């Protein structure tokens, strides 16, 4: 049966490393008695860098220096910077493979809104044919990359000559919230900006996209929420998320469904780096070897959680440095609480 292949992936991050500046800013807002706890948890987060389109956003004269901007001001920045960052990722892709003849464009982004949509802006900026079919996937959160790749797979399997450009772009740092509570500050500590672009075709090479899967975990709908407010999008990331994920992955029937009946240790795992505790929960529940999630941990350390971009960055790392296993699984979690992904096969 006809297969779809991720031939190459290009990634891009903005130039401003804001991780340690955020830690200092957040620490100053927390009750003094809790500051050591916050800094200890930040040091254990497994994150060394997070990148932003905003230069020194919490410093003097920065975007958040005087007051929390309204959603209108944040979306104005998104409309300007998100397409530019996405184009950087497409350029990184084009340096690896010929991106001519694009027939379909699939764009995923949940950190902003603009109309005409970012898909239209990208198509025009790239000089794509007006006949290119566009799909915009919005507000699905961290597993939107899985949905975008799934869509590309369906397109290629139904139209063998299709050349699908898949783009994910997120500007999470546009949504800093005015809070003194440690829990939301720790949630914001995870997120950074980034973009990725992939070419998906029926021509064999790279990583084959196998059977997709999706599952909403029971009694978990409120654990991850993304609420639109007058001051940006407010993320709620419940501390129970890792445990709930671990519980789901302890179910043999669920694991068999996403692994095709193979043992987890026989596969490579491209897991969305949603946070150190989430990666720990996945590794523990599946009894994976210590280095099985090394690529995910590296992406987390170097770039933080970039929402939908993160899984694409992990796959890009695996294309550059293939795992020893031939077969694998892409797995991401997001609002719902839901898990989405695809079976994978590295074909070189």
Buried (B, 14 or more C-beta within 10 A) or exposed (E): EEBBBBBBBBBBBBEBBBBEBBBEBBBEBBEEEBBEEBBEBBEEBBBEBBBBBBEBBBBEEBBBEEEBBEBEBBBBBBBEBBBBBBBBBBBBBBEBBEBEEBBBBBBBBBBBBBEEBBBBBBBEEBEBEEEBEBBBBBBBBBBBBBBBBBBBBBBBBEBEEBBBBBBBBBBBBBBBBEBEEBEBBBBBBBBBBBBBBBBBBBBEBBBBBBEBBBBEBEEBEEBBBBEEEEBBBBBBBBEEBBBBBBBBBEEEEBBEEBBEEBEBEEBBBBBBBBBBBBBBBBBEBBEBEEEBBBBBBBBBBBBBBBBBBBBBBBBBBBBEEBBEBBBBBBBBBBBBBBBBBBBBBBEE
